[in-house]
C-alpha cells in the first residue's frame, strides 16, 4: 500500500480526533486525500502521507532538513535507547490504569518522528492497541517522519492552536520542545499523563565544551523549566537518566549537526570539533510525568 493511501486510511479511522484549525469545526476525510471541515476548509495529504494543518504560515527557522536527517541517524544508532526504554516503561505503567482499548499518544514537537515511532512499536509489541500522532511546526521534520514511519499520523501544526478536539489523548510527549500547558490540558484526557523530557546540566557536555569554552555556556539548569511544569501540571514521577555513549567519527558529525550548538559557528570550528578527541558523549535528561492539576 502506498504511504498516502495508508495515511488516508488511518486518518479516516481517527478523524474524530481533529477539529479545524481555522474555525474549530468537526473534520472528516473526503473520498480523495483531503481532510475537510463542515465549513469546507480543506487540508490535503502530501505524497508522503503527512498533512499540513497550520492556520497561518510560520517564519522559517534554522531547524532545517539537514538537522532532522542528522537527528534521524542519531536516533537510529541507539544513542537515546536508554531514554526510550524509560519512556516506554513509564507510559506502560500509566497505561495499566486506563480502560482504553487503544492508547492515543501525541508527540508535541515530534521532529523527525523517531521517539514516537519507537514508543508505538514497543507498546504494540506488548499487545496494547496504540495510535501515534506526531505534530511539529517543521514541514521538513514531519515529511521525514512520514517517509520513515508510515502508519502513524504526522501533522504540520502549531501547538498554540492544536488541530485536535478536547480530551483526545491518553499520553502527550514533549521531548526537548517548547510547551503550551493550556493546550496540553485541553487536549489531554482527564486521566491522561503529560511526559516532558528536558536536558540535564551534563547533556552533551563534551560538545558544549568544544563550541562554548566559556563557563556560562558550558552549564545548563533545567530547574526553571521543571518549576514552570509544576505550576500547570501535578508531577507524579520524576526520573533522571544519565549515561555515556561511545561514538565513532561518523556519529560525531551527526551529533554536531542535530543540535543548535553549532549555530552561528564558523565552518572551521565545526571541522575542528570533528577532528577533536571526542570518543564519548554524555546523555543527561530529566523525565517528568504529570497529571492535570485539580485547578485546571
NUTI-855328 format. One record per residue: x, y, z of N, C-alpha, C, CB in turn; residue in one letter. Coordinates in pm, whole numbers, plus 32768, in hexadecimal, padded with zeros to 4 digits. Each point is the difference from the previous one (the first is absolute). Glycine has a CB too. Layout:
XYZXYZXYZXYZa;...
# end
This chain:
80547F8880007FAC807880008057807D80007F4A7F83807Ax;809580DF7F34804B807D7FFC7FF0804980857FE0800F7F05x;80868041811D7FFE8047807F7F89805E800B80F77FEF8008x;7EE880547F8B7F90805E80037F7B7FB680158080809B7F68x;7F767EEB80617F867FB280127FF47FCE808F80097FBB7F0Fx;8068801B812A80017FD3808C7FDD8074805C80AC7F517FC9x;7F8F8124801D7FE3807680537F6D80267FF880EB80517FDDx;7EDD7FAA7FAA7F7380217FEF7FA87FA28051803180577F1Bx;7FF07F2880E37FB27F9D8049800780178096802A7F5D7F49x;804F80C080EB8010801580907FB8807F802C80DD7F897FF9x;7F3380E47FBA7FBF807E80257F687FF47FF780C9807E7FAEx;7F057F3C7FEC7F707FEE7FF47FC87FB5807980167FFE7F05x;80357F9D812A7FD37FB2807380028052808280567F327F8Fx;7FFA81388072800E804E807B7FE480947FE980A97F5B8051x;7F0380C27F4D7FE1808C7FDF7FB7804680727FF67FC27F0Fx;7FCE7FEF814C7FBA803B8072805E804B805E7F597F497FF0x;812B809F8004806180478053800C80937FDB807B7F2B801Bx;7F6A80F37F66802580817FC97F93806A800C80927F867F65x;7F9B80F780A47FA880727FEC804A80627FA57F8C7FE280E4x;802A806A7ED1803A805C7F9F8053806B80467F3E7FD67F65x;8141803C807480528068803F7FD6808D7FDB80BB7F5F7FFFx;7EED80AE7F9E7FD180847FD57F7F802A8047806A7FD77F24x;7F3A7FC980ED7F7E802580397FD47FA780737FC480567F22x;80847F3D80F97FDD7FA8806F7F957F9A7FE2803F80B68090x;7F967F407EF17F957FA37FDC80337F707FF77F8E80B97F85x;80137EE9807C801F7F727FF0803A7FE57F767F477FC580A0x;81127FD77F5780417FE17F827FED7F6E7FDA80A780B2802Ex;7F5D7F337F4F7FF77F787FCB80537FF57F817F197FE48064x;81177FA27F8080457FE77F817F997FF37F9280BF7F8C8076x;7F5B80B47F187FA57FF07F8E80277F857FB07FDA80F97FF6x;7FEE7EF77F94801A7F8A7FB080887FFD7FC27F137FF77FD4x;81358079802F808780027FC68068800880707FA980707F2Fx;80A67FF980D4806E800880617FFC8082804F808B7F6F7F6Ax;7EFE80BB80BE7FF3807F80467FAF7FF18080801080767F25x;801C7FD281407FB68009807E7FB280847FFA80AF7F778085x;7ECC80807F817FAB80757FEA7FA58014807980077FDB7F07x;7FE980A381217FA8801D80707F73801E7FCC80C380588088x;7EDF7FB47FD47F7480177FDA7FEA808A7FC27FBD7F6580B6x;80A680F47F5A7FFA80837FBF805380057F807FDD806780E1x;804B7F227EEF80437FEE7F7F8091802F7FFC7F2380197F9Bx;811B7FFA80D880918016800080447F7B7FE37FED80C280A6x;80717F407EFD80377F837FC980977FF980157F487FFC7F56x;80E87F8E80D5808F7FEA801980277F7C7FBD7FF8808080DEx;806D7F867ECA80247F8D7FAE80747FB1803A7FAE807C7F3Bx;804D7F0180AF80717FAA8021807180167F9B7F657F568067x;811880A47FCB807380027FA680167F757FC7806980BF8082x;7FEE7F357F1C801D7F7C7FC780377F9F8067802C806F7F27x;80207FC88139803C7FA880667F9B7FD6806A80DA80717FD9x;7EB07FD4802A7F997FD9805F7FF1805E8076802A7F1B7FBCx;8023815180487FEE8063806B7F9280617FD880F37FEB8044x;7EDB8061801E7F96805F7FE280228087803F7F567F467FF5x;809681237FBE8024808880267F858044803D80B1800D7F4Ax;7F558011813A7F8D80368046801F808580457FAF7F178022x;80AB81377FA4801D808380377F9580647FD580F67FCC8000x;7EDD8085805D7F9C80667FDF8040807A7FBE7F747FB080BFx;810D80667F60804A806F7FC6808E7FD37FDE7F7580A78083x;80CB7F977F19808B7FDE7FE3805A802280757FD580267F0Dx;80977F908104805E801C806C8085802D7FC67F8F7F588093x;80B980F67FBC808280317FD480627F8B7FF87FD380E28068x;807F7F1E7F3180637F967FED8065800280727FE2800D7F06x;80437F7E812B805D7FF7807180817FBB7FD37F3F7FF980A3x;811F7FFD7FBB807F7FBD7FE47FF37F68800A807880C98056x;7F147F087FD47FE97F7080077FE47FCE7F727FA5800F80F0x;80C67FD17EC87FF37FDE7F7280057F6A7FEA806880DB7FC5x;7F8E7EFE7FBD7FFC7F727FDD807F7FB8802D7F6F80377F3Dx;8105800980B3807D7FC0802A7FFF7FDE80948078807C7F4Dx;7F547FE181047FFA7FE780907FA97F86801F802180F5802Bx;7F6A7F027F947FA77F90801B80367F7C7FC97F41809F7FFCx;81047F637F94803F7F867FCC806C7FD180617FD080477F11x;807A8017812A80667FDD80627FC07FC6807E809580B37FA6x;7EFC7F8780857FB97FCA80757FCE7F737FE47FBC80E98042x;80147F017F457FD27F7B7FDC80707F9B800B7F5780657F66x;811F7FBF806580737FA58005802A7FE58090804C80577F20x;7FB68011813380277FF0808C7F9C7FA7804A807080E27FFCx;7F107F367FF07F9A7FB0804380047F6E7FD37F7280CB8012x;80A47F1F7F6F80067F777FCD807E7FB780307F7D80497F38x;80EA800280EF807C7FC280317FEF7FC8808C8083809D7F72x;7F107F8880D27FEA7FD280898038805D806A80047F1C7FA7x;8023815C8030803B8060805D7FA3801D8076808080657F41x;7EFD7FA180A47F9E801F80697FB47F83802E7FE980E57FA0x;80517EA6804F7FB97F83801F7FD77FF7809380817F937F4Ax;7FD6809581107FDE7FF9808F7F8D805E802280ED7FC58034x;7F1480B17F8F7F93805E80147F7D7FC77FCA80A280C07FF3x;7F657F057F957F897FC57FC37FC77F8F8056805A803C7F1Ex;7FFD7F76811F7FD47F9280567FB78035807C80C27F757FAFx;7F7180F880897FBF803C80757F7880397FDB80E180348061x;7F17800F7F2D7F8080377FD27F9A7F907FF0807780BC7F8Cx;7FB37ED780347FA67F8F7FEC7FD07FC8808580767FCA7F29x;7FE6802681357FDD7FC880827F9A8059804880E37F96800Fx;7F3480ED7FF17FA6805B80467F7780057FBF80C580878046x;7F387F797F367F7F80017FBA7FB67F7C8017805E809C7F51x;7FEB7EF580AD7FC27F7D80177FC17FF9808A80A67F967F66x;7FA1809E80FE7FCB7FFF80897F828055800A80E87FDE8059x;7F1B80957F657F8B805880047F8A7FC37FB6809780C6800Fx;7F877EEE7F897F967FC87FAC7FB47F9180468085803B7F39x;7FB67F88812B7FBB7F9680497F8B8038805180D67F7E800Dx;7F29810780047F95803F804F7F8E80347FAA80AB803E80A8x;7F597FA57ED77F96802E7FA77FB87F8A7FC3808180D17FD0x;7EFF7F4280137FB07F977FC37FF680117F687F7E7FED80D5x;80CF80727EF57FFA801B7F7080317F887FB0802280F4802Dx;7F917EE67F6C80297F937FA9807680277FA97F167FAB8000x;80F380D77FE2806C80337FAE803D807880477F917FAF7F2Ax;80F0804B80F48047806E8040802280677F95805F7F6780B5x;7F7481137F5C801A80697F9E806F805A80337F107FF97FB0x;815F80088006807980488029801A80717F9F805F7F318069x;7FB181487FCA802780737FB0808E802780227F11804F7FF3x;81447FBF7FA88086803880137FFB80917FD080737F1B7FE2x;7F8D8141807D7FF7808F7FE0808E80377FEF7F2580178080x;81017FFE7F02808A80247FE0804C7F837FD87FF980C4809Fx;7FCB7EEF7F0580337F7A7FDF807F80007FAC7F177FB4800Ax;810C80BD7FB7807580017FAA7FF57F9A7F918089804D80BFx;7FDF7F5E7F3580007F9B7F967FBE7F7D802B80CF80677FA8x;7EF47F9780CC7FA47F94802480367F8580457F8A80507F47x;80F97FA780CD80397F8380327FD27FDB808D80C4802E7F72x;7F34803480E77FDA7FE1808B7F727FC98007809B80B48052x;7F097F8B7F657F767FCF80007FF87F777FBF7FAC80EC7FF7x;80987F017F997FFB7F807FBA80357F8F8058801A80787F26x;80527FA2812480387F9B805A7F9C7FDB806E80E780577FD0x;7ED8800F80687FA07FE6806B7F897FAF7FCD804780D58070x;7F847F527F1C7F8E7FB87FC780257F6E7FE47FAA80D77F9Ax;80CD7F158030802E7F777FE2800D7FAE8080807A80567F36x;7FC17FE4813380147FB7807D7F7C7FE3804780DF806C8014x;7EC57FF57FEA7F7E7FE9803E7FB27F957FB37FFD80ED8052x;800C7F197F2B7FBA7F9E7FAD80347F7480127FD680B27F5Ex;80AC7F4180BE803B7F7B80127FCF7FBB807F80C9804F7F83x;7EFF7FFF80D97FCC7FC5807D7F6B7FE27FF580AE807C8080x;7F1A7F967F087F757FDE7FEA7F9F80728012803C7F228047x;7FF681557FDA7FA9807380137FD8803C7F79806C802E80DEx;7F167FFB7F157FD8804E7F8D8032808E80137F357F6E7FD9x;810980CB7FC28039808580107FF6804E7F7E809D7FA880AFx;7F4180D77F5D8000805D7F908066806D801E7F0C7FD07FC9x;815180457FDA80638069800F7FE280757FA580A97F55803Ex;7F5781237FFB7FEB807B7FB48074805E801D7F027FE58007x;814280477F90806F805C80107FE080867FC2809F7F408002x;7F83812B80447FEB80867FC8807D805580167F077FF0802Ax;811680647F738074805880097FEA80757FA1809B7F3F803Dx;7FA381327FE27FF980747FA780537FED7F827FDA808F80C7x;808A7F1A7F41805D7FEF7F907FC97FA17F9680BC802C809Cx;7F3280097EED7FD57FAC7F90806A7F987FDF7F7880BF7FA5x;81087F698062806D7FA27FE280007F8A8060808780BD7FA5x;7F6A7F6080DD80007F9580627F8C7FA17FED80718098809Dx;7F187F9E7F4E7F887FAD7FF280067FAD7F807F7C80AA8081x;80B97F8D7F14800D7FB47F84805C7F8780127FD980D37F7Dx;80957F4180CC805B7F91801B7FBB7F97805680C6809B7FF0x;7EEE7F9180757FB77FA380567F9F7FAB7FAF801580A180BEx;7FA07F9E7EE87FA07FB77FAC80477FA07FA17F6280C28010x;81107F687FBF804E7FAC7FA680367F848047803F80CB7F7Dx;7FF17F4780FD80437F9480497F9F7FA7804E80C680928010x;7ECB7FA7801D7FA97FB7805D7F6E80087FD380A1803080BCx;7F3D7F907ED57F737FFF7FD37FA97FB38062804C800F7F11x;7F33801180EE7FA37FBD805A7FDF8050807C80587F2C7FACx;7FF38141806B7FE1805E806B7FC8807F7FBF80B77FA08099x;7F0F80B77FB67FCC807E7FCC8067806D80187F107FB7802Cx;8119808C7F688067806880087FC780847FCF80B67F547FDEx;7F4E811280767FC180817FE180648072800C7F247FA78051x;80D880B27F4D8041808280107F98805A804380997FE37F30x;7F808042814B7F9B8048804D80428054806D7F587F4A7FD2x;805C811780618030805C80657FC77FD88088801380BB7F56x;80487F2C81097FD57FD780867FA8806A804180D27F7A8016x;7F4181037FC77FAF806B803B7F717FFE7FCD80CF80898015x;7F1B7F337F7B7F787FF27FC87FF27F707FCE7FF280F97FBDx;800D7EAA80A080017F727FDF7F817FD97FB4808C7FD380CBx;7F837FE07EC97F8C7FD97FAF7FB97F848036807280627F3Bx;7F7D7F9881497FC37F8B803E7F90802C806080DA7F817FEBx;7EC28029801F7F92801B805C802D7FEB80917F5B7FBA7F4Fx;8050806F810D801E7FF4808F800B7F6E802A7F8980D98029x;80D67F0D8032800F7F808045800C7F887FA17F7E806280BBx;80D67FAA7EE2800E7F967F9D80767FA280197F96809A7F60x;80C77F8B80F9807B7FB1800D80137FCC808E806680877F48x;7FCD7EFE80BF801F7FC18081808D8025802E7F667F437FC7x;80F280D67FD9808B8023801D802B80707FA380337F13804Dx;800F81517FEB804280677FAF80947FFD80207F2F80917FFBx;81237F607F9F80918009800C802B808D7FD8801D7F087FD1x;8046812C8077803780837FDF80977FF780187F26807D803Fx;81227F5D7F58808D7FDC800C8059806E7FC67FC37F0C7FF3x;808981358064805D806B7FD57FB8806C7FAF80BA7F597FFEx;7EC980C380217FB1805E7FB17FB78062805B7FE47F527F4Dx;7FF58121807B7FB18061804E7F797FC48028807180BE7F87x;7F547F7B80E07F807FCF80347F95806A7FF480797F6A809Fx;7F0B80677F5B7F8C8058800C7F9F7FB8805D801F80697F15x;7FEB7FB6816C7FBB7FB180647F68800E7FF980C88017808Fx;7F06805C7F467F6F800E7FF47FCA7FA47F93801180EE804Fx;80397F057F427FD67FA47F9680107F6F802C804180AB7F54x;802B7F3780F380127F7880337F897FD9805880FC801B7FF7x;7EDD804080617F907FE3805B7F7F7FED7FB38071808380B5x;7F7F7FC87EE07F837FF87FB27FF57F7B7FB5800380F97FE7x;80697EDB7FD97FF77F8B7FA880217F7D8047803B80947F43x;7FF57F74813880207F87804D7F857FD0804B80EE804A8017x;7EFC7F337FE67F937FC4804D8015801C80947FE47F4A7F52x;7FAF80BF80F8800A8021808F80587F9F804D7F1E80647FF1x;80E67F1E7FE480537F9C804480857FE97FB77F2F7F948054x;80EE80C07F4A80797FED7FB1807D803680447F73800C7F36x;81007FE08087807F80318037804880567F9980127F338092x;803481317FA1805B80507FB0808E7FD980287F5A80C07FECx;80F87F1F7FB2808A7FDA801A805D80637FBA7FBF7F0B8017x;808A81428038805D80627FC9808F7FD2801B7F5780BB8021x;80FC7F4D7F77808C7FD8800B8055807B7FE57FCE7F117FB7x;8087811280AA805380777FF480927FDB80187F418093804Cx;811C7FB67F76808E7FE48015802A801B808F802B80397F11x;80367F78811F803D80198082807F80527FF07FA07F298058x;80A380F480158074805A7FFD80747FC87FB17FB9805780DDx;80517F227F1980717FC37FB87FDB7FCF7F75805B7FBE80DBx;7F2F80687EF47FD47FD17F7C806080317F937F1080008050x;812A7FA17F67805E801D7F93806F805F802C7F467FDE7F5Cx;80EA8011811E8061805F803680837FFF7FB27F997FE280E0x;80887FAD7EE3807C7FF97FB27FF9805B7F8580237F158050x;7F6780F27F727FEF80597F8C7FFB8092802D7F857F4A7F86x;803880D080E77FF9808A8031808A803680227F1A7FD38059x;81397FD57FDB808880298025805080297F857FF87F6680C6x;7FF080557ECA8049801F7F847FD080847FC4801F7F0A7FD5x;7F5E810980267FC980757FBC7FF8807B80587F7F7F657F74x;80728087810F7FEF8071805A805C7FED80787F1080217FB5x;81668015804180627FEF806B7FDD804B807E80A97FE17F53x;7F06808B80A17FDE804E80757FAB7FAE8061800A80D27F77x;80107F4081087FBD7FB080667F6980107FFD80CA8014808Dx;7F0580667F577F70801680067FB77FBB7F8E802A80D88070x;801F7F047F287FC07FB97F9280157F6A800A802080C97F72x;80397F0D80E580187F7280127F987FC0805B80F380287FDCx;7ED18029807B7FA17FCA80617F7180217FD880AD801580B3x;7EF97F997F807F7280147FE37FB07FCE807780257FE87F05x;7F75806181217FA87FD5806D7F727FF67FCB8095806D80ADx;7F287F237F747F747FEE7FD57F9F80208072804B7F507F5Cx;7FE780E9810F7FAC801A80767F8B805B7FDE80C87FE28092x;7F5180867F207F95805E7FDE7F947FBD7FAD80A580BC8007x;7F847EEB7F9B7FA07FB87FAD7FA97FA4805580A1800B7F3Fx;7F9E7FAD811E7FB67FA380557FA2804A806080BE7F5E7FEEx;7F6D811580427FA9805180567F8680307FB380C780488087x;7F4F7FE37EFD7F91802D7FAC7F9E7F8E7FE6809880AA7F95x;7F9D7EDD80547FAD7F897FEC7FA47FEB807880B47F977F72x;7F84807181057FB37FE280797F968069801F80C87F8A8057x;7F4280EA7F6B7F99806780127F827FE07FB080B580A88027x;7F5A7F017F757F907FE37FA77FCE7F70800A805980AD7F68x;80037EF680B47FDC7F73800E80397FCC80837FFC7FDF7F05x;7FBF7FBF8133802C7FC4807D80677F927FE37F208034806Cx;81607FE27FB780657F977FE77FE27F84805380AC80B17FCEx;7F597EDB7FF17FE97F838047807A7FA57FFC7F0E80137FC8x;814980037FD7807D7FB37FF9806C80587FC47F827F257FE8x;80FA80C080468072804B7FCD80777FA07FF77FAA80DA8065x;808F7F1C7F2480717FA77FEC8074804B7FBF7F637F3C7FEAx;811480B1804C807680327FBC80437F8C7FB8802080B980ACx;80007F5B7ED780447F9B7FB0808780397FD87F257F9F7FA9x;8144801E8080808680307FE1805B7F8B7FDD7FE080C4809Ax;805D7F457EF2805D7F997FD4805D803B7F987F577F4A8031x;8114806C7FB38064802E7F9F80037F9E7F8B8089806E80B7x;7F6C7FC87ED180057FAE7F868086800E7FBB7F0980197FE5x;81317F787FF6807680057FAB7FD3801A7F7080817F618099x;7FCA80F07F1F7FDB80247F7880797FF77FA57F4A80968055x;809A7F597F29806C80047F9D7FF780847FB480017F027FEAx;8062811F7FC1800280817FBA7F83801D7FAD80F47FE97FFAx;7ED27FB27FC67F8980187FAF7F898027805780567F5C7F55x;7FA0806781217F938023805D8013808C80397FE67F0D8039x;8099811A7FDB801C808680347FCF806B7FA080C87FA68079x;7F4880447F077FD280617F9C7F688015800A80BD7FBB7F68x;7EFA7FD780A37F6E800C800B7FD7804180847FE77F367F6Fx;806180AB80FE7FE2803D8081801180977FFB80487F2E8072x;802180FE7F4C801A80907FF57F9280457FB180F67FD5800Ex;7EE07FEB7F857F9E80407FA87F707FF28032809B7FD37F44x;7F4D7FD6811E7F767FEE802E7FD78066806980177F0E7FCEx;8048813D80697FE3805C806C801880917FD6803D7F4E80A4x;7F8981117FA5801B808E7FE48089802F80327F0B8027800Ex;81447F7F802F807F802A8039805E80407F9A7FE67F4A80A5x;801380897EDE805C80327F9B7FC980787FB3805A7F197FECx;7F2C811380377FC780737FB98058807B80137F187FA1801Dx;810280A57F7680528079800880947FE4800C7F40806F8068x;80E47F117F91808D7FDB800A803E7FF47F757FD37F8780D8x;80A580AA7F1880457FF87F80801C7F6F7FDB806780E18029x;7F9A7F047F5680187F787FD080857FCA80317F7780337F37x;80EC802280D580847FD2802E7FF97FCD8090806F80A57F67x;7F377F9780E97FEF7FCF808A7FB87F7A80037FFB80EC804Fx;7FA77F007F547FBD7F7F7FF780637F947FD77F2880737FC5x;812E7FAD7FDB80657FA07FD580627FE080717FEA80557F15x;80358011813980587FEC80747FBF7FA08063806180E57FE2x;7F1C7F2E80327FB77FA8805C7FFF7F707FCD7F7180C18047x;80807F307F357FFD7F797FC680867FB9800F7F5480507F5Dx;81167FFD80AC80857FC6800D802F7FF88091803580597F1Ex;7F747FCE813D80257FFF808E7FFC7F7280377FA880E9801Ax;808E7F08805C80077F7B803F7F827FE5805280FB800F8008x;7E937FF47FB57F827FDE80427FDA7F727FDA7FB380F38000x;80557EB4805E7FE07F737FE77F857FD2804F80F27FD77FD3x;7EDC808280817F877FE0804B7FB58082801E806D7F328066x;7F0F80C47FA47FAB807580177F977FDB8069802580557F13x;7FC0800981467FA57FE980707F7080207FDC80BB8034809Cx;7EEC7F737F887F70801A7FFC7FD3801480907FDD7F757F2Ax;7FE880FD80F17FD0802180867F7B80487FF080ED80118060x;7EA67FAB7FC07F7B803B7FF07FAB7FE4807C800F7FE57F06x;7F8F8070810D7F9C7FEB80687F7A7FE57FBE807D809680A2x;7F427EFF7F897F7B7FDD7FD07F9E801B8072805B7F4F7F5Fx;7F48810C808A7F9C801F80657F767FDD7FC9809080B98062x;7F257EFD7FED7F797FD57FDB7F9D804C805680527F197FBBx;7F49812180027F9E804C80497F717FDF7FD980A780B28014x;7EFE7F6980487F727FF37FE67FBF808880117FFF7F0E804Ex;7F8881007F7F7FBC8080800A7FF0802980937F877FCF7F28x;809780AE80F47FEA803480867F6B8014801680E380718000x;7EF27F88807A7F72800F801E7FCA80897FD8801D7F5F80BCx;803E81027F3E7FD680887FE07FEA80147F6B807B804E80C8x;7FB57F517EE57FF3800D7F6E7F777FD27FD480F67FDD7FE2x;
# end
